Amino acid sequence: MMYEYAPWAKDTLHRILAISSKSLPILDIQFGGACNLNCIYCDTPKYDHPCLLDLNSIEKIINTGTIQWIYACGLGEPTAKGNVEAFKQILAMCKRMSVKVSVFSNLVNLDDELLDYIANGTLHVLFKLDSFKPEVMQFLYGADRSQIILKNYQRLKEVVRTNNGTTNFGASIVPTARNYEEIYQIIDWCMENRVFPLLGQLENAGKCAHIFNELELKEDELLTLRHYIEVKYGVHYEIPVCPATIFGIHITNTNRVIVDERTGLSCGWFWLDEPRMIQIGNITDMTLEEVTAKIIDYRKSKFSDVIETEKSLEPYPFGGCGGDAKALLSQYISISDY
């Protein structure tokens, strides 16, 4: 059985849609680039800025009772030094208001307090899983952190929870020439441990840029992986559409509210080319209603472009962050009446 990662499950998307197609009940929070892991294909190191989130403004938004989820999966490791205390304060706010949280993490700082938030159902984790081999992990993540991450793979197994076909853990897996043969074992591990395997395509980013051709897999190799999953699980496999992209308000580590320039959606990382973001406000001097109205106005101005873009796109074997761009835009168009 394949368990869906709860924050990206179809049921979550439909429940949020039922609230209102015009409301934005998700915060998409970026903690900054204070991550020293320097993963081979990550852009985060060049965004090495401190976390300057205004927690009072975030708390006011959460206290409105409008927010259903917080997704922390943009630039920066939310549990890294300089971010973790702000992240834990936000988790405490969310637990009090019964708001769910999804975090994208490298698992380096998976401490007991975070494990408690996972166990009580507040925190859901999409974690990096590209290899179990120390030599491959050292190449991808660096030698110092690899052993910590390997140990935390075992710790998270203690708090995996499933409910109605969903799981609180997803594994972000990027197949490359270095780990291709091992990906099949990783998929099996996910199945055995009730973890959703989220396969993405390698992006030409970070330190990977100068060896991208060496690491990149051919499309037929990626399709073979997808076929293996479909045979193994007995389901059609695709990257799920991320509800935060359609229903989210994207807040940067400096409290700016930004949107994808081409669509007005909350996240530009579903494009496999370089995202283009623009600022439309700041949460320290705008109410939730003002932010929402401004985002919707911008989306209206771009909607005809979205329709033309969706027509021109070809689906990828897996797609970028937040889902394949064509599938994501198709979903957005289907629920919009702009």
Buried (B, 14 or more C-beta within 10 A) or exposed (E): EBBBBBBBBEEBBEEBBEEEBBBBBBBBBBBBBBBBBBBBBBBBBEBBBBBEBBEEBBBEBBEEEBBBBBBBBBBBBBBBEBBBEBBBBBBBBBBEBEBBBBBBBBBBBBEEEBBBBBEEBBBBBBBBBBBBBEEBBBBBBBEEBBEBBBEBBEBBBEBBBBEEEBBBBBBBBBBBBBBBEBBBEBBEBBBEBBBBBBBBBBBBBBBBEEBBEEBBBEEEBBEBBBEBBBEBBEEEBBBBBBBBBBBBBBBBBBBBBBBBEBBBBBBBBBBBEEBEBEEBBBBEEBEBEEBBBBBBEBBEEBBEEBBEBBEEBEEBBBBBBBBBBBBBBBBBEEEBEB
